[in-house]
């Protein structure tokens, strides 16, 4: 076997190996993107964000009060539904 013949025999396999590595890396990248959790913005504004909007003049005092009341209602509703979904467990201990 000559040296030139070895290169002809090995080169296609090296190309196949390199291509397989690239395809595998691309597949892993796509899988990671598909299964990663996207950043989900919170619903509405936080109380601090509402205060900042009021301070900046983007909200009037009346708009701030309405938005604050809506935020408080939403938080209270989430807390009460969370308590209904997951009632506290009682282990019989009356301490």
N, C-alpha and C positions, 0 to 999 in steps of 0.2 A: 504494500500500500504506500503510495506517495503522499507527500505533505499536502499537495494541492487537492488531492482526492479527499483527504480528511476534512479540509475546510468546506468542501462542497457537501459532504455528508452531515457536518455538524451545524453549518450556518442556518439551514431551514429550521432545525430544532431550536436553535437559540432565538430565532425570530418568533417562533411559535411560543416559546416560554416568555419572552418579553411582551408579546401581545396578550398572553393570558394574564400576566401580572397587571398590565394596564387595564384590561377589561375587568378584572377582579377588583382593582382599586376603585374604578368608576362605579361598579355595582355597590360596593360598600359605601361609597359616598352618597349614592342615591338612596340606599336603605336608611342611612343615618338621617338624611334630610326628611324622608318620608315618615319616620317614626319618632323624630324629635318633637317635643311639645312646643308649639309656637307661643310666643309671648301674647297673653290675652290681657288686653287692657281692662282695668276694673270698670264696673258699671258706674256710669255717672262720674261725679266729682267727689273728692274728699272734702271734708269740712275746711281744711286748710286751703285747698284750692279755691273754694268758694270765698273764703276771707280775702285771699289774694286778689280775686276778680273784683270784689267790692272795693278793696283798697286802690286798685288800679283804675277804678271808675267804670269798669265793664259791666258791673251790676249795680243797680240802685239798692237802697236799703230795703225797699219792699221786695224786690226780686231776690235779694239775699235771704230775707226771712222766709219766703215761699220755698226757695231751694233747700234751705236748712231744714224746714219742716218736712219736706219730701224725703230728704236724706234720712232723717230720724225715723220716719215711718218705715222706710225700706229696711233699715237696720233692725228695727223692732220686729218687722214681719219675718226677716231672715232668722232672727234669734228664736222666735216662737215656732216657726216651722222646723227649725233644727231640733228644738226640744221635743216636738211631737214625733219627729222621725227617730230620735235617739233618747227615749226617756231614761232618767237616771236609774241605775240598778240598785236595788235594796237587798242587802245580804242578811237581813234579819237582825242586824246589830242596832240597838236602840240607844246609841250614845249621843 
